[in-house]
Amino acid sequence: MTSVNIDRVAALIAEIAAEEIMPRYAKLAVDDVREKGPGDLVTIADEATEARLSLMLEGLLPGSCVLGEEATAKDPLLLARLGGEAPVWVIDPVDGTSNFAAAAGDFAVMVALVKGDQVIAGWIHDPREGRTATAERGGGAWIDGSRQEIAAGARIPAELSGVLLAGTFGDRELGRQVLARRNLVRALKSRRCAAAEYLRLAANAMDFALFTKLMPWDHCAGVLIHGEAGGYNSYIGGGVYAPSRIQASALLLAPDGASWRALHEILIAPERPAGRA
């Protein structure tokens, strides 16, 4: 379906990560890290990785173009590439840059291939662990050659574990509401890296995730991998994931539709007046 070889792309990502990211891990000089926005870091590893991936991936698929996080930080108009006729490679060269810069915590490379407003292939590569998750629409989700299947959700939300990434970005009132109700589920500590959260979802290390920051490079690959493993996603206002919908309030991923609705009811739905069912 993708016109590209999934394993070849995975190998290319791993090769570039081994050459551009890992040799710089815990060895960044002061001048190798800067802020591109308040609290938003970029390193020489991000830029070098994105540059090489962009060149190589466009070469693999003639007529395609790239939407990279770092290039888009300099030119936000590049977001208009989503939804067009050309296939788009969506690249997050180092997801979890703050962790990488501090040499503490999770980070990974995320790549997706998007056509129109549909993700058709995705890759997440963790260069520290040498672990790669892949998915092709209609072809299932895999981690290092092992097919992933999302386990059935618990019958009640209190038994479901996951991350609630709300409050810093997006609707502040929604964030306050969700965080005030976090004790109603088994809320886990965030890894401060979307790729790590998606790997936990795909490997059944947690059940759900709620995101209010919806930039495409943070989610395209992960949403596809989760969905191809059998998971369910929807924006809290309705509609399944689409890369261009960066202004939606929040995206909630769960093991299945029933779990999603139960989580939505307990975390998002307005409180009922006392005494009413």
N, C-alpha and C positions, 0 to 999 in steps of 0.2 A: 504493500500500500504506500510506503514512503518513498520508493525509488532509491533508497539508500540502504546500505547494509548496516543493521543495528550493531553488530559486533565490531565492525570496522570503525564506526564512530566511537564506540566505547573504548576501543584500543587507542584511538587517536587522542581522546580526552585524557586517558590515563598517562599516555606518553608525554603530553604537554604539561600536565600537572607535575609529573616527576621531574621535568626539566626546568619549569618556571616557578613552581610554588614551593615544593619541598626543600630545595636547596636554600631558600630564603627563610624557611621556618625557624623562628627563634634567632635569626641573624639579621633582622632588619635594622638598618641605620636610621638615625633620626630623619634624614632627608628622604628616606624611602616611604614615609607615611605622611599623609596630609589630610586635612578635612576638606571635603567637597561641599559640605553643608554642616550646620551645627550638629555635632555628635555623629556625623556620617563620614566614616573613614574610607580612604582608598590607599592602596599600597602599590609599589612597583610591580608586585606579583599579580595584582588584579589587572593592571594595564597590559603587562606583557602577555599574560594568559589570554586575555580577550583579543588582543591583536593577532596572535598566532591562530587561535581557534577561528576567528572570523575569516582569515585568509584560507585556511584549510577546508573549512566547512563549505564556503561558497564554491570552492573548487570541486568538492564532491558532488554538488548538485547544481549544474548550470542553470542560470536564471533565478537562483535564489538570492536572498539578501539577508542581512544580519541586523538584529536589534539587540545590542549589548548594553548592559547596565552602565558601563563607564562612558561609552560614546553618547548615550542618551542623557547622561548627567550634563554633558557639554552642549547637547542639542536636543532638547525635549521634542522637537518636531519629528524626530525619528519614530516616535510612537505611532505616527500615522501609517507606518508600514503594516501594522496589524490590520487585518481585514481586507487587504488588497489581493490582487491576483497572484502575485509572486509568493512562493513558499518563503517563510521567514524563520531563520535560526534565531531563537531567543536564548541569550547567553548571560548567565551570572558567573563570572570567572572565579570569584571566591565568595561564596555565600558564607556569612559569618566572619566578615573582615575584621571586626573588632576582636573576636576571639583569636583569629590568626595573628593579628598585630601584637596581641598580648601574649602569644604563644601559650594560650590556655583556653580550652574548650573546643567545641566542634566547628569545623568548616568543611566546605565541599564545593565542587564544581557542579553547576546545574545547566543543562542544555536541553532545549526542546525544539522540535520542528513543527511549525504552525502553518496551516493552509486555510485561508479565509479567517474565520474566528474559531477554528477547531484545532486542538492539539492532536497531532497524529503520531508523534514519537517523542519519547523523553528519556533522559539519562541523568542520574545523580551519581557522582563519583566522590568517594571519601578517600583522599590520597594518603592520609595517615594510616588507615586500616586496610587500604588496598581493596576496598569494597565498592562494587558498582551495582546500582539498581537500574533496570531498563524496562521500557514498555513500548509496545507498538499497538495502536488502536486496533482492537479485535484480536490481538495476539497474546494477551496475558501480560503479567508483570513478573519480573525475575530479579533475583539478587544473586550474583555470582553463579548463574546457571541453575539456581533452585527456584522453582515456580512459587510465587507467593499467593496465599489465599487469606483474605480477611476473615477472622473468626466471627461467628454470630455475636451480635450485641447482647448485653445483659438485659434483663427484663425491666430493671428500674435504673434511672440515671445515677442514683447514688452508688451503683456498682461499676459505673463506667469511669475510666481514667483518661485524662488527656490534658491538653494545654489550652489556656484561655488567653490568647494574645490580643487583648483589648485594653484600651485606656490611653495608650501613647499616641496612636494614629487614628484618624477617622473621627467618628461621632463620639465625643467625650461623654455625653449623657449615656449612650449605649455602653460605653466602657465602664462607667461607674455602676450601672445596673448589673452588668455581667459579673464584675468583680465583687459586688455586694452579695451575689448568689453563689460564689465559687465553692462555698462550704456544702452546697447541695449535691456536688459531684466530687469525684476523686481528682481534684486539680493537681497537676504535676508541675514541677519547676521547669520553666522554659530553658531550652538549650541556647537561646539567643542565636538561632540559626535555623531558618525554615527547612533547609535540606535535611538537617538532623531530625526535625519533627516528622517530616514525610517518611524518612527511613524507619522511624519508630512506628508510624502507622502501618506501613507495608509489612513490617516484620512482626506485627501483633504485640509490640512492646507497650502500646497504649491504644485506646479506642477512638478518641476523637480529637479534633483540633478546631479552634475558632480563630480566624485571622481577620483583622480589620485593616491591615496594610496589604494592598492587593496589586502591587506592581508585578507585571507578567513574568519577569525573570525569577521571582521568588516562588511562583506557583505552577507555571505551565507543566513542567516535568513532574512535579510531585503529585498534582491532581490526577494526571493521566495514570501514573504508576498506582496510586491508591485506587482509582476506578477500575483499572484492569485487574487488580487483585480482588475485586469484588466489593469495594467500598462505595459509599453513597455520598454525594455532595450537593449542596444547594446554597445559594445566597439566602440570607435570612428573610429577604423580601420576596423570594421566589426566583426560580430559574437556575439551571445548572451552569457550571463554570464556563466562562468565555474570556479569553485573554484580554480583550479590549475593555472589559468592564472594571476599570480600576477605581471608579468612583462609587461602586456599590458599598453598602454599609458594612457588611461582613460576610465572610464565607465560612460555612460550618461543614465539616467532614465527619462522618460517622460510619459505623460498620454497615448499616442498612437503613432503609427508609423509616422503619418503626423506631429505631434508636434515635435517628435524626429528629423525628417529630417529638419524641419524649424530651430530648435535650433542648429543643427549641421552646417547648412549653415551660420548662423549668428555668431556663436561663434568659429567654428573650421575651416571651409573651407577657403582656401586662398583667399585673396582679389582679385577681378577682376581688371584688368587695367582700368583706367579712360576711359570712353567713350565706353566701351564694355558691352553688355548685358550679 
